[in-house]
Amino acid sequence: MLLTRAAQLQLQHQTIARRLASPDAFDAAQRRLRKQKRHWSATTAISMIQSGGVSGQGAVPFRNIGKAEMKEILEDYTEGGREDSQYCVIDVRTEEEVQYTGKLAENVYTLPIQTIMRYNAFAMDDDDFEEAFGFEKPQYDETIVFTCKSGIRSVYACQAASMAGYSNLINYMGGSSEWFHS
């Protein structure tokens, strides 16, 4: 069976959403969409999670950015580092994905979403986080910028960080697909 590129992407996003979303949020999104007789998509679920419309837990406070703003952030981040820029940029793709395409910038940290979720990384003690992942845990006053391949997994990273008490969160929507291929 041949699928169009759009259908392949939608299937991929649904698979990612199923694997990475909390089961309760995923199920609630599906139930709500069925009641509304709306078509299910990962993008719709992300909008619902961001707006707090899935489980009544309240909105996940993050903002989405595009490539132009990401370039500005990475320039500040590269020139001033974490301390001066007040950004901590984290790529939530797997090590293999990062090796395949390269990093968005040399000082971007790699912390796969699977690891974030498995270890509840942002709720860890500062020392344990640094020992486990090889970089200093973001401070609550820093802005964490998440990126992935296409802006889906990075939403879940925003959700995980928000649940741990972080409020300055940014999701780069285009991800490495946009960064390296446009």
MOKA-V337215 format. One record per residue. N is the residue number from 1. RES is the residue in one letter. SS is DSSP state (hx for helix, st for strand, lp for the rest). BURIAL is I if it has 24 or more other ideal C-beta (glycine too) atoms within 12 Angstrom, else O. Layout:
N,RES,SS,BURIAL + N,RES,SS,BURIAL
This chain:
1,M,lp,O + 2,L,lp,O + 3,L,lp,O + 4,T,lp,O + 5,R,hx,O + 6,A,hx,O + 7,A,hx,O + 8,Q,hx,O + 9,L,hx,O + 10,Q,hx,O + 11,L,hx,O + 12,Q,hx,I + 13,H,hx,I + 14,Q,hx,I + 15,T,hx,O + 16,I,hx,I + 17,A,hx,I + 18,R,hx,O + 19,R,hx,O + 20,L,hx,I + 21,A,lp,I + 22,S,lp,I + 23,P,hx,O + 24,D,hx,O + 25,A,hx,I + 26,F,hx,I + 27,D,hx,O + 28,A,hx,O + 29,A,hx,I + 30,Q,hx,I + 31,R,hx,O + 32,R,hx,I + 33,L,hx,I + 34,R,hx,O + 35,K,hx,O + 36,Q,lp,O + 37,K,lp,O + 38,R,lp,O + 39,H,lp,O + 40,W,lp,I + 41,S,lp,I + 42,A,hx,I + 43,T,hx,I + 44,T,hx,I + 45,A,hx,I + 46,I,hx,I + 47,S,hx,I + 48,M,hx,I + 49,I,hx,I + 50,Q,hx,I + 51,S,hx,O + 52,G,lp,O + 53,G,lp,O + 54,V,lp,I + 55,S,lp,I + 56,G,lp,O + 57,Q,lp,O + 58,G,lp,O + 59,A,lp,O + 60,V,lp,I + 61,P,lp,I + 62,F,st,I + 63,R,st,I + 64,N,st,I + 65,I,st,I + 66,G,lp,O + 67,K,hx,I + 68,A,hx,O + 69,E,hx,O + 70,M,hx,I + 71,K,hx,O + 72,E,hx,O + 73,I,hx,I + 74,L,hx,I + 75,E,hx,O + 76,D,hx,O + 77,Y,hx,I + 78,T,hx,O + 79,E,hx,O + 80,G,hx,O + 81,G,hx,O + 82,R,hx,I + 83,E,hx,O + 84,D,hx,O + 85,S,hx,O + 86,Q,lp,O + 87,Y,st,I + 88,C,st,I + 89,V,st,I + 90,I,st,I + 91,D,st,I + 92,V,lp,I + 93,R,lp,I + 94,T,lp,O + 95,E,hx,O + 96,E,hx,O + 97,E,hx,I + 98,V,hx,I + 99,Q,hx,O + 100,Y,hx,O + 101,T,hx,I + 102,G,lp,O + 103,K,lp,I + 104,L,lp,I + 105,A,lp,I + 106,E,lp,O + 107,N,lp,I + 108,V,lp,I + 109,Y,st,I + 110,T,st,I + 111,L,lp,I + 112,P,lp,I + 113,I,hx,I + 114,Q,hx,I + 115,T,hx,I + 116,I,hx,I + 117,M,hx,I + 118,R,hx,O + 119,Y,hx,O + 120,N,lp,O + 121,A,hx,I + 122,F,hx,I + 123,A,hx,O + 124,M,lp,I + 125,D,lp,O + 126,D,hx,O + 127,D,hx,O + 128,D,hx,O + 129,F,hx,I + 130,E,hx,O + 131,E,hx,O + 132,A,hx,O + 133,F,hx,I + 134,G,lp,O + 135,F,lp,O + 136,E,lp,O + 137,K,lp,I + 138,P,lp,I + 139,Q,lp,O + 140,Y,lp,O + 141,D,lp,O + 142,E,lp,I + 143,T,st,I + 144,I,st,I + 145,V,st,I + 146,F,st,I + 147,T,st,I + 148,C,lp,I + 149,K,lp,I + 150,S,lp,I + 151,G,lp,I + 152,I,lp,I + 153,R,hx,I + 154,S,hx,I + 155,V,hx,I + 156,Y,hx,I + 157,A,hx,I + 158,C,hx,I + 159,Q,hx,I + 160,A,hx,I + 161,A,hx,I + 162,S,hx,I + 163,M,hx,I + 164,A,lp,I + 165,G,lp,O + 166,Y,lp,I + 167,S,lp,I + 168,N,lp,O + 169,L,st,I + 170,I,st,I + 171,N,st,I + 172,Y,st,I + 173,M,lp,I + 174,G,lp,I + 175,G,hx,I + 176,S,hx,I + 177,S,hx,I + 178,E,hx,O + 179,W,hx,I + 180,F,hx,O + 181,H,hx,O + 182,S,lp,O
